[in-house]
Amino acid sequence: MKDPGTSYTFALMSDNGHVKLYTTEPCGFCRQAKALLQSRGIAYDEVNLARDPDGRSELVALTGQMTFPQVIVGERSIGGFRELVEADRDGTLERLLAP
């Protein structure tokens, strides 16, 4: 089992397609977002704000949001879990991850 907050490396991506996932605990949507990314073989860095409270200011600066999870691909904020699912379904996620 991987330690929370570690970088997952299931797929190689360009820097533009780097995925950062802001999570907290307990958070069912956070678990589902991680499961979706892992099932697609998408590498991501997790910032668990339950363990890294300083990351909250970074999250607000990047997204203007304090809800969880928050998914960032490259420089683009995707949004939360529902937005991640929609981006996966409509092909946006795949396009953002393309080298």
Number of C-alpha atoms within 10 A of each C-alpha: 3 7 7 13 17 12 15 18 13 14 11 14 17 11 12 14 23 19 26 19 22 25 28 20 12 9 11 13 17 22 15 15 22 18 12 16 19 16 10 12 14 20 20 25 17 20 23 20 17 14 13 12 12 10 15 17 11 12 18 12 10 14 16 11 15 12 14 20 27 25 24 23 19 16 13 15 18 22 19 21 21 14 14 21 16 13 17 16 11 10 10 13 17 14 12 19 18 11 10
